[in-house]
C-alpha cells in the first residue's frame, strides 16, 4: 500500500500538480498519511497524535496530508534505490544538537535496493520542483507550466499576465526573461500568447492521435525508421558478433600456445612474446565490445520507450480538450523560438514528446 501511495504522489507531480494540489487530491481519495499509517502500525507517538489530532504545530492534523510531507517524499532519493548517508552532523557534542548537512555534502550510494520510482521520473520531478517558484494565488489556466522553453537560451518561459481583452477577461502569455537577465545581446524577445500555444498544441496532438489510429503498429515502425534505430542496432550487432568470434579464437590460441610451451614446441621467450600480443588484443577487443554493448542497450531502451509512448498515447486517442494529465503524460517540453525574417517576426514551436526525445 505504501509503495502504491508513493507511486501515486510522483504520478500526480508528473502531471504538474503542485504540493498543495497533491495534498488535496490525496485527502480527497482518503489516502492515509505516513503518520496515520504508523499509528495504525502501533507506534505510540503517532497514536497519541492521532487521538489528539493536533501536534505542537498549529492546526496540524496527523490524518491530513501537508505540503512538508509531500515535498519530503518527492525529494527522497530512497525511492529510486539510492542510500543517502551523512544527512545530519553533531556540531556540539555537549548539547548533542544536530544540524542538517547541505545536499551536495551528503554521501549518496546509488542502486543499493530495488527502486519504486524510475530515475528518469525522479529527475523530471526535481526539475519541475526547481522551476516551480510558488503556487499562483489567482486561478488561471497554465497547462504547460515548467515545460515551455526558450530555444535560444534554454530558459523556462515565465507564465505572466499580459492584459485584459475587450470582454475584460485576463489574457496570459509565456515570455523568456533572458533579455532582462543579461542575455539581451544573445536573442530578441521570445514570447507566445497562452491561447495561441494551446491551439497549436491541441491541433498537433489531434493530428498525432489520428496518425496513431490510422497507422496502428506501423506508427512505431515509422518512428524507428525515421531515426534509423533498427539499421544502426543491426550494425552494432554485426560488429559485436565479429568481436565475440575473434575473442573465442584468441582464447583457443592462448590455450594452444600454453600447450605448445609445456610440450617444448615453443621456447619460453617466444611464448611470452606471443602471449603478450594476444592479451593486448584481447583487452582492446573487450573494451570495444563493452562500448558496443552500451550503445546497443541504448537503442534497445529507446525502442522500448517508443513502444511505451504508444501505450500512453492510446489512452488519449479521442481526447476532446487538453488536460494537465494529457499534456504532461505525452510532452517532455515545448521549444519556442522567434526570428526576424524580412522585418517579420516568425515564431517556431517545436514539441518534444516524452519517451521519444
Buried (B, 14 or more C-beta within 10 A) or exposed (E): EEEEBBBBBBBBBBBBBBBEBBBBBBBEEEBBBBBBBBBEEEBEEBBEBBEEEEBEEEEBBBBBBBBEBBBEBBEBBBBBBBEBEEEEEEEEEEEEEEEEBEEEEBEEEEEEEEBBBEBEBBEBBBBBBEEBEEEEEEEEEBBBBBBBBBBBBEBBBEBEEBEEEEEEEEEBBBBBBBBEEEBEEEBEEBBBBBEEBBEBBBEBBBEBBEEBEEEEEEBBEEBBEEEEBEEEBEBBEEBBEEBEEBBEEBEEBBEEBEEBBEEEEBEEEEBEEBBEEBEEBBEEBEEEBEEBEEBBEEBEEBBEBBBEBBEBBEEBEEBEEBEBBBBBBBBBBBBBBBBEEEEEEEBEBEBEBBBBE
